[in-house]
Amino acid sequence: MKSSRNVFCLLFVHVALSLERVRWCTVSEQEFSKCSDMSEAFDGAGILPPLVCTKGGSPANCTQMIKDDLADAVTLDGRLIYQAGKEHGLKPVVGEVYDQEIGISYYAVAVVRKDSSITINSLKNVTSCHTGINKTAGWDVPVGYLIDSGRLAAMGCDLPKAVSDYFSASCVPGANGINYPQSLCQLCKGDLNGQKKCERSSQEQYYDYSGAFRCLAERAGEVAFVKHSTVPENTDGRSPSSWARRLRSQDFELLCRDGTRAAVTEWRSCHLARVPARAVLVRPDTDGALVFQLLNQGQQRFNGVGTKFQMFDSAAYGAQNLLFRDSTTELVEIGAQNYQAWLGEEYFRAVHALSCDPNSLPESLNWCVVSTEEIWKCGEMAVAFKQKNLSPTIQCISAKTKEECMELIQKKESHAVVLGGADIYTAGKTYGLVPAAGESYSADDSSNAYYAVVVVKRNPSNAFTINDLQGKKSCHTGLGRTAGWNIPIGLLIKRGVIKTRDCDIPQAVSEFFSASCIPGAQQGNSPPKLCQLCIGDDSGNHKCSASSQERYYSYNGAFRCLAEGSGDVAFVKHSTVFENTDGKNPDSWARDLNSSDFQLLCPNGARAEVTQFAECHLARVPAQAVMVHPDTNVFALYGLLDKAQDYFGNSSNGNGFKMFDSSAFQGKNLIFKDSAVEIVPVGERRTYAEWLGSEYIESLEGMQTPQCSSAGNRIRQYLLLTTAVPLLILSQIQGLD
């Protein structure tokens, strides 16, 4: 046993010596002093390789020095870990542990009084209490989270201005400089004499965790952004401070990300983000195990009573948290040496949103447009935005096609283009673009989309399902239309229900249904069965034309075709039934219809009530989206459009230009759809696949059958590729609407 231990020691010394020394980068004179003492202590204990201290002066300098091989290691906190990982590829190899209860992290939470009705979704215009400007739990996490989730828009990446516009008044200690809006210090209290108001120090009574909580407890603010332990530490008799003595923890609650609230003890499941512990960062090619072995030997010797040097105590140097946090109980080796994994999804997304740097924005945003009318409207938009000092300014770039726009953005010669469903698919799949913002078409509908549904009459004696469609008579909105043709036919083809021969989809449909009305299908050599159910105008003319002269055309027409008994099934959108029943449509054919007389056919073979469209539909039809290069700052772009629609979004705005109206430019749906009511953030739908949804993608791929086009070959390759995608990613894609 003894000989094997000696062999291990010899092996370790040999490996250790292969890295001649570990050059530790320090960020201050006090830290350099402590590092020098640690180096001396390690040397005296025979710990190898030798520890050498270098002066970096700041975290940013240290990360640059490590990248340039002028130093090897530095300890950083979350936001700096993000920057070091993203900009220099550094990796975390050793993490700090603070206590046994939560280990290597703490939780940033939002606290409100139990007697308030505030949720995470109603924070706008409330009063807020923060630990301090740029502090993690009090600023970085809540502001980053609000930006990332689309609740807070920051034009020109001016975060203090965005926060001051979002909350009605705040106390953000440290935000008292000339460049900060006054409302950020409005709630601050100062010292006992009312001096030092909004100082980033204990002289401001509302500073730090306990101060931000006091701001809430004394009802100066309605929400406090603190860490998970703040409320327990300052309630139920645990704090000797007079302001906290009578506070009870049960009088406060946490705001959860899903819009609910929870008891202050539920911070593990109800928080804004888990904040990672500090970590030691090194270059990608540095052996992390070696750095841990060095520090592990050190902590076994110099973390406890009886030794002159203490790794986790900075009092001797007149400072706190030098090299390591003083609250560290031990250092642990990090298995997944990846900065994203160490930071965690919640914190990573918050800090990514915070990285919106005004200096990194382009001076102008090149907007790609594809027609003379769009160029005209874009030019007017650029002028209107500039007159309101919106930034960045708009520059209009002309292209012949939407696909040419995608190519220009891929090459970074343009920045943005507005696209619809199939074009979003191409932009994401072929050109790697991502959505930065989307359109919403209803003020009371946050889904910014509609649902393609299958409607039938309620008939207990013949309750056929979606699996029994063959041989039925079908009513469609029109040939090539989304909810009435592309989605239902695409899905039925993709799932092998409708089988095509020689790429002849109309022929296959005519063989599947016994008869149909598909306005627009009377062109060329289309099978006559596709127009068999159509009725034309009052005189029987214009039968099957793709216009209102065909009474069974579009959504209302397809539903009328079903309601009058011409067809057995209608392919429409989810709102069609409601718009034409229960007295909503005065036309004679619809006057006596009741919504309860109709049902939906679900893809799983069930029937559902027409009100259950969110659970029972063929696909959620995505709204148009602004598509950009993945390197583009989506938060800055959404910040611009969100501020722009304050001035130009309403059709009755007094500012001349109208974002969602194309009538002045002799066109329709120029840049944005005329039916849009607002621009909305992408939220969790950050990729083209997440924006479109798996059902919609399936219907697109069904209509683009592999044997029929070169595009089909790309799709076939895509389907082969996806079989190799990890199950986790597949499950995320399949779990979409």
ChimeraX attribute file (.defattr): number of C-alpha atoms within 10 A of each C-alpha:
attribute: neighborCount
match mode: 1-to-1
recipient: residues
	/A:1	5
	/A:2	7
	/A:3	8
	/A:4	9
	/A:5	10
	/A:6	11
	/A:7	11
	/A:8	12
	/A:9	12
	/A:10	12
	/A:11	12
	/A:12	15
	/A:13	14
	/A:14	13
	/A:15	15
	/A:16	21
	/A:17	13
	/A:18	11
	/A:19	15
	/A:20	12
	/A:21	15
	/A:22	19
	/A:23	19
	/A:24	27
	/A:25	29
	/A:26	28
	/A:27	21
	/A:28	16
	/A:29	13
	/A:30	18
	/A:31	23
	/A:32	21
	/A:33	15
	/A:34	23
	/A:35	22
	/A:36	18
	/A:37	17
	/A:38	21
	/A:39	19
	/A:40	16
	/A:41	21
	/A:42	23
	/A:43	14
	/A:44	9
	/A:45	13
	/A:46	11
	/A:47	20
	/A:48	25
	/A:49	22
	/A:50	19
	/A:51	22
	/A:52	17
	/A:53	23
	/A:54	20
	/A:55	18
	/A:56	23
	/A:57	15
	/A:58	12
	/A:59	20
	/A:60	13
	/A:61	15
	/A:62	26
	/A:63	32
	/A:64	17
	/A:65	18
	/A:66	23
	/A:67	19
	/A:68	12
	/A:69	12
	/A:70	16
	/A:71	25
	/A:72	25
	/A:73	26
	/A:74	22
	/A:75	26
	/A:76	22
	/A:77	17
	/A:78	20
	/A:79	24
	/A:80	16
	/A:81	28
	/A:82	24
	/A:83	18
	/A:84	26
	/A:85	21
	/A:86	14
	/A:87	12
	/A:88	16
	/A:89	18
	/A:90	27
	/A:91	27
	/A:92	31
	/A:93	28
	/A:94	25
	/A:95	25
	/A:96	24
	/A:97	20
	/A:98	19
	/A:99	14
	/A:100	8
	/A:101	8
	/A:102	11
	/A:103	15
	/A:104	22
	/A:105	18
	/A:106	21
	/A:107	22
	/A:108	27
	/A:109	30
	/A:110	29
	/A:111	30
	/A:112	27
	/A:113	20
	/A:114	16
	/A:115	9
	/A:116	11
	/A:117	9
	/A:118	20
	/A:119	18
	/A:120	19
	/A:121	14
	/A:122	11
	/A:123	18
	/A:124	16
	/A:125	12
	/A:126	15
	/A:127	23
	/A:128	29
	/A:129	36
	/A:130	33
	/A:131	28
	/A:132	27
	/A:133	21
	/A:134	17
	/A:135	16
	/A:136	24
	/A:137	28
	/A:138	27
	/A:139	22
	/A:140	20
	/A:141	31
	/A:142	23
	/A:143	24
	/A:144	26
	/A:145	25
	/A:146	21
	/A:147	29
	/A:148	24
	/A:149	17
	/A:150	19
	/A:151	18
	/A:152	25
	/A:153	27
	/A:154	24
	/A:155	24
	/A:156	23
	/A:157	26
	/A:158	16
	/A:159	21
	/A:160	19
	/A:161	18
	/A:162	19
	/A:163	24
	/A:164	19
	/A:165	18
	/A:166	20
	/A:167	17
	/A:168	17
	/A:169	24
	/A:170	26
	/A:171	33
	/A:172	31
	/A:173	33
	/A:174	21
	/A:175	21
	/A:176	20
	/A:177	11
	/A:178	7
	/A:179	9
	/A:180	16
	/A:181	17
	/A:182	16
	/A:183	22
	/A:184	29
	/A:185	24
	/A:186	18
	/A:187	22
	/A:188	29
	/A:189	24
	/A:190	21
	/A:191	16
	/A:192	10
	/A:193	8
	/A:194	12
	/A:195	12
	/A:196	17
	/A:197	24
	/A:198	28
	/A:199	24
	/A:200	19
	/A:201	16
	/A:202	14
	/A:203	17
	/A:204	23
	/A:205	23
	/A:206	32
	/A:207	31
	/A:208	26
	/A:209	24
	/A:210	22
	/A:211	25
	/A:212	30
	/A:213	28
	/A:214	22
	/A:215	26
	/A:216	24
	/A:217	21
	/A:218	11
	/A:219	15
	/A:220	21
	/A:221	25
	/A:222	21
	/A:223	29
	/A:224	30
	/A:225	30
	/A:226	29
	/A:227	26
	/A:228	25
	/A:229	17
	/A:230	20
	/A:231	26
	/A:232	17
	/A:233	15
	/A:234	23
	/A:235	20
	/A:236	15
	/A:237	15
	/A:238	14
	/A:239	16
	/A:240	10
	/A:241	10
	/A:242	8
	/A:243	13
	/A:244	21
	/A:245	14
	/A:246	14
	/A:247	19
	/A:248	14
	/A:249	19
	/A:250	15
	/A:251	14
	/A:252	20
	/A:253	24
	/A:254	28
	/A:255	24
	/A:256	21
	/A:257	19
	/A:258	11
	/A:259	12
	/A:260	13
	/A:261	22
	/A:262	17
	/A:263	16
	/A:264	25
	/A:265	16
	/A:266	14
	/A:267	24
	/A:268	14
	/A:269	13
	/A:270	25
	/A:271	24
	/A:272	27
	/A:273	27
	/A:274	25
	/A:275	24
	/A:276	23
	/A:277	20
	/A:278	25
	/A:279	28
	/A:280	27
	/A:281	28
	/A:282	29
	/A:283	23
	/A:284	17
	/A:285	8
	/A:286	16
	/A:287	14
	/A:288	21
	/A:289	14
	/A:290	20
	/A:291	23
	/A:292	19
	/A:293	19
	/A:294	18
	/A:295	23
	/A:296	18
	/A:297	15
	/A:298	20
	/A:299	18
	/A:300	11
	/A:301	19
	/A:302	21
	/A:303	17
	/A:304	14
	/A:305	9
	/A:306	9
	/A:307	10
	/A:308	9
	/A:309	20
	/A:310	22
	/A:311	25
	/A:312	21
	/A:313	20
	/A:314	20
	/A:315	12
	/A:316	11
	/A:317	13
	/A:318	8
	/A:319	12
	/A:320	17
	/A:321	14
	/A:322	24
	/A:323	25
	/A:324	23
	/A:325	20
	/A:326	17
	/A:327	14
	/A:328	21
	/A:329	17
	/A:330	20
	/A:331	19
	/A:332	17
	/A:333	21
	/A:334	19
	/A:335	13
	/A:336	12
	/A:337	18
	/A:338	16
	/A:339	23
	/A:340	18
	/A:341	13
	/A:342	26
	/A:343	26
	/A:344	14
	/A:345	12
	/A:346	17
	/A:347	28
	/A:348	26
	/A:349	20
	/A:350	23
	/A:351	25
	/A:352	19
	/A:353	24
	/A:354	22
	/A:355	17
	/A:356	22
	/A:357	14
	/A:358	16
	/A:359	9
	/A:360	11
	/A:361	17
	/A:362	14
	/A:363	13
	/A:364	14
	/A:365	19
	/A:366	21
	/A:367	23
	/A:368	29
	/A:369	26
	/A:370	19
	/A:371	17
	/A:372	12
	/A:373	18
	/A:374	23
	/A:375	21
	/A:376	16
	/A:377	24
	/A:378	23
	/A:379	15
	/A:380	18
	/A:381	21
	/A:382	18
	/A:383	15
	/A:384	21
	/A:385	22
	/A:386	14
	/A:387	9
	/A:388	12
	/A:389	11
	/A:390	18
	/A:391	24
	/A:392	22
	/A:393	18
	/A:394	21
	/A:395	18
	/A:396	22
	/A:397	21
	/A:398	18
	/A:399	17
	/A:400	11
	/A:401	13
	/A:402	19
	/A:403	17
	/A:404	15
	/A:405	26
	/A:406	30
	/A:407	19
	/A:408	20
	/A:409	26
	/A:410	20
	/A:411	12
	/A:412	15
	/A:413	13
	/A:414	22
	/A:415	26
	/A:416	28
	/A:417	24
	/A:418	25
	/A:419	23
	/A:420	17
	/A:421	20
	/A:422	14
	/A:423	17
	/A:424	28
	/A:425	22
	/A:426	18
	/A:427	27
	/A:428	20
	/A:429	17
	/A:430	14
	/A:431	18
	/A:432	19
	/A:433	26
	/A:434	27
	/A:435	29
	/A:436	27
	/A:437	27
	/A:438	26
	/A:439	25
	/A:440	25
	/A:441	20
	/A:442	15
	/A:443	10
	/A:444	8
	/A:445	10
	/A:446	10
	/A:447	14
	/A:448	23
	/A:449	18
	/A:450	22
	/A:451	21
	/A:452	26
	/A:453	30
	/A:454	27
	/A:455	30
	/A:456	24
	/A:457	20
	/A:458	18
	/A:459	11
	/A:460	7
	/A:461	6
	/A:462	8
	/A:463	14
	/A:464	18
	/A:465	16
	/A:466	17
	/A:467	13
	/A:468	10
	/A:469	16
	/A:470	15
	/A:471	13
	/A:472	15
	/A:473	24
	/A:474	26
	/A:475	35
	/A:476	31
	/A:477	28
	/A:478	27
	/A:479	21
	/A:480	17
	/A:481	16
	/A:482	22
	/A:483	27
	/A:484	25
	/A:485	22
	/A:486	19
	/A:487	29
	/A:488	24
	/A:489	25
	/A:490	24
	/A:491	25
	/A:492	19
	/A:493	23
	/A:494	19
	/A:495	13
	/A:496	11
	/A:497	14
	/A:498	19
	/A:499	17
	/A:500	16
	/A:501	9
	/A:502	9
	/A:503	16
	/A:504	12
	/A:505	19
	/A:506	19
	/A:507	19
	/A:508	18
	/A:509	23
	/A:510	18
	/A:511	18
	/A:512	18
	/A:513	17
	/A:514	17
	/A:515	24
	/A:516	27
	/A:517	33
	/A:518	31
	/A:519	33
	/A:520	21
	/A:521	22
	/A:522	20
	/A:523	11
	/A:524	6
	/A:525	9
	/A:526	16
	/A:527	17
	/A:528	16
	/A:529	22
	/A:530	29
	/A:531	22
	/A:532	18
	/A:533	22
	/A:534	29
	/A:535	22
	/A:536	20
	/A:537	16
	/A:538	10
	/A:539	9
	/A:540	12
	/A:541	12
	/A:542	18
	/A:543	24
	/A:544	27
	/A:545	25
	/A:546	20
	/A:547	16
	/A:548	14
	/A:549	18
	/A:550	23
	/A:551	24
	/A:552	32
	/A:553	30
	/A:554	25
	/A:555	24
	/A:556	20
	/A:557	24
	/A:558	30
	/A:559	28
	/A:560	22
	/A:561	27
	/A:562	24
	/A:563	23
	/A:564	11
	/A:565	12
	/A:566	21
	/A:567	25
	/A:568	21
	/A:569	26
	/A:570	28
	/A:571	29
	/A:572	28
	/A:573	26
	/A:574	25
	/A:575	16
	/A:576	18
	/A:577	26
	/A:578	16
	/A:579	15
	/A:580	24
	/A:581	19
	/A:582	16
	/A:583	15
	/A:584	15
	/A:585	16
	/A:586	12
	/A:587	10
	/A:588	8
	/A:589	12
	/A:590	20
	/A:591	14
	/A:592	14
	/A:593	18
	/A:594	15
	/A:595	18
	/A:596	15
	/A:597	15
	/A:598	19
	/A:599	23
	/A:600	26
	/A:601	25
	/A:602	21
	/A:603	18
	/A:604	11
	/A:605	12
	/A:606	14
	/A:607	21
	/A:608	18
	/A:609	16
	/A:610	25
	/A:611	16
	/A:612	14
	/A:613	24
	/A:614	15
	/A:615	12
	/A:616	23
	/A:617	25
	/A:618	24
	/A:619	27
	/A:620	27
	/A:621	24
	/A:622	23
	/A:623	21
	/A:624	27
	/A:625	29
	/A:626	26
	/A:627	30
	/A:628	28
	/A:629	24
	/A:630	17
	/A:631	11
	/A:632	19
	/A:633	20
	/A:634	24
	/A:635	26
	/A:636	25
	/A:637	26
	/A:638	26
	/A:639	25
	/A:640	22
	/A:641	23
	/A:642	22
	/A:643	19
	/A:644	21
	/A:645	18
	/A:646	11
	/A:647	18
	/A:648	23
	/A:649	22
	/A:650	17
	/A:651	15
	/A:652	10
	/A:653	13
	/A:654	10
	/A:655	13
	/A:656	12
	/A:657	22
	/A:658	23
	/A:659	28
	/A:660	24
	/A:661	23
	/A:662	20
	/A:663	12
	/A:664	12
	/A:665	15
	/A:666	11
	/A:667	15
	/A:668	17
	/A:669	15
	/A:670	24
	/A:671	25
	/A:672	24
	/A:673	20
	/A:674	18
	/A:675	14
	/A:676	21
	/A:677	20
	/A:678	21
	/A:679	25
	/A:680	20
	/A:681	28
	/A:682	25
	/A:683	15
	/A:684	11
	/A:685	17
	/A:686	16
	/A:687	20
	/A:688	22
	/A:689	19
	/A:690	21
	/A:691	27
	/A:692	27
	/A:693	21
	/A:694	19
	/A:695	20
	/A:696	28
	/A:697	21
	/A:698	20
	/A:699	24
	/A:700	22
	/A:701	23
	/A:702	24
	/A:703	23
	/A:704	20
	/A:705	21
	/A:706	17
	/A:707	13
	/A:708	13
	/A:709	12
	/A:710	12
	/A:711	14
	/A:712	17
	/A:713	15
	/A:714	14
	/A:715	19
	/A:716	16
	/A:717	11
	/A:718	12
	/A:719	12
	/A:720	11
	/A:721	10
	/A:722	13
	/A:723	10
	/A:724	9
	/A:725	10
	/A:726	9
	/A:727	11
	/A:728	9
	/A:729	11
	/A:730	13
	/A:731	10
	/A:732	11
	/A:733	15
	/A:734	13
	/A:735	11
	/A:736	15
	/A:737	19
